[in-house]
Amino acid sequence: MIGENTDAYRLFDGGADGMPGVFIDDFAGHWLVQTREVEFPEALCREPDPACRSLWWKNLDPEKKHSPEWKWGQRPEQPFPVRENGLRFLIDFSVGYSQGLFLDQRLNRAETARRVKAGGALLNCFAYTCGFSVAAAGAGAETTSVDLSKRWLEWGRLNFQANALDDAAHSFCRGDSFEWLRRFARKERQFDGVILDPPTFSRNQKGKVFRVEKDYGSLAALAARVVAPGGWMLCCTNCRALDEGALRRMLRSGIGESGRGLNEMAARPMPPEYRDEKYLKSYWIELA
Ligand SMILES: C[S@@+](CC[C@H](N)C(=O)[O-])C[C@H]1O[C@@H](n2cnc3c(N)ncnc32)[C@H](O)[C@@H]1O
């Protein structure tokens, strides 16, 4: 538990906590043990921690992108809610490789809630289950969430409902973020804040490929065009092949290409319990 209002966080972070390749995320007492190139630590089942209600295992081998395997304890009814900064998010261990909430984005969701103004407009591209949108809507913003997957957007609506937020008052756009950004620019739609958290590699319905290392600059250029004067962008990536300097250069040149002035670009660290590898890079960018 991190404070009263958060019960979903990284509990154990690999080598930094004494076991390289073993990462444990606590989802309201249901522990997801993730391993990279090491065996599942069976001792966890033999001597269960009193704070643990159930144990699950996910192999991080990219060839084995399966749902987590149940190992021990009382299986929760799925989906089940977790709390983060007082908001509720639905988690499901039975639906595939991803469980519904990326815990490493906790500080960025909190910063989003701090930055949005009541009645302000937020565009959340690559929205997944709309975690950033829920954080912004909880702070009074009008949100637009874009994702290729109908299934994730429907999950996003459930996350709104879990917080007694009226999902009908928010927009959920299924499709390619690049195409939606172009459409919003054509219609001269503007947003006070835009969030970009693309996957490292993606292929849209028309087969067009996006690679973070090559294409983030053009994505930032498209996004900058729909940011209102004095608005902001959050640009994230967990692409390990892209270092901070290269990412900063791409973002600067993309925003320059859009013709927008850049007032500030500030890197933000991962949540403090991620002590092993700082793989998530996040830039908060203020435009003129
Ligand atoms: C890394 S996840 C985003 C996580 C999300 N920002 C969060 O913190 O909850 C990537 C998401 O992008 C979506 N996606 C992939 N390619 C896309 C595209 N071209 N346009 C829109 N969504 C896309 C996937 O369906 C997935 O939900």
The ligand as a MOL file (V3000), in Angstrom:
LIG
                    3D

  0  0  0     0  0            999 V3000
M  V30 BEGIN CTAB
M  V30 COUNTS 27 29 0 0 0
M  V30 BEGIN ATOM
M  V30 1 C 1.6330 1.1860 -24.5220 0
M  V30 2 S -0.1030 1.0000 -24.6710 0 CHG=1
M  V30 3 C -0.5840 2.5530 -24.0820 0
M  V30 4 C -0.7460 2.6060 -22.6080 0
M  V30 5 C -1.5390 3.7690 -22.1140 0
M  V30 6 N -0.9710 5.0280 -22.5360 0
M  V30 7 C -1.6510 3.7310 -20.6200 0
M  V30 8 O -0.7480 4.2320 -19.9350 0
M  V30 9 O -2.6000 3.1280 -20.1220 0 CHG=-1
M  V30 10 C -0.3420 1.1020 -26.3930 0
M  V30 11 C -1.7910 1.1910 -26.8540 0
M  V30 12 O -1.7300 1.7020 -28.1990 0
M  V30 13 C -2.7280 1.0850 -28.9730 0
M  V30 14 N -2.2940 1.2780 -30.3750 0
M  V30 15 C -1.2980 0.6710 -31.0510 0
M  V30 16 N -1.1380 1.2440 -32.2560 0
M  V30 17 C -2.0540 2.2390 -32.3490 0
M  V30 18 C -2.3640 3.2050 -33.3400 0
M  V30 19 N -1.7040 3.2530 -34.4840 0
M  V30 20 N -3.3540 4.0760 -33.0780 0
M  V30 21 C -4.0510 4.0340 -31.9200 0
M  V30 22 N -3.7870 3.1310 -30.9320 0
M  V30 23 C -2.7960 2.2650 -31.1420 0
M  V30 24 C -2.7850 -0.3370 -28.4820 0
M  V30 25 O -4.0490 -0.9080 -28.7690 0
M  V30 26 C -2.5460 -0.1200 -26.9680 0
M  V30 27 O -3.7600 0.0100 -26.2980 0
M  V30 END ATOM
M  V30 BEGIN BOND
M  V30 1 1 1 2
M  V30 2 1 2 3
M  V30 3 1 2 10
M  V30 4 1 3 4
M  V30 5 1 4 5
M  V30 6 1 5 6
M  V30 7 1 5 7
M  V30 8 2 7 8
M  V30 9 1 7 9
M  V30 10 1 10 11
M  V30 11 1 11 12
M  V30 12 1 11 26
M  V30 13 1 12 13
M  V30 14 1 13 14
M  V30 15 1 13 24
M  V30 16 1 14 15
M  V30 17 1 14 23
M  V30 18 2 15 16
M  V30 19 1 16 17
M  V30 20 1 17 18
M  V30 21 2 17 23
M  V30 22 1 18 19
M  V30 23 2 18 20
M  V30 24 1 20 21
M  V30 25 2 21 22
M  V30 26 1 22 23
M  V30 27 1 24 25
M  V30 28 1 24 26
M  V30 29 1 26 27
M  V30 END BOND
M  V30 END CTAB
M  END
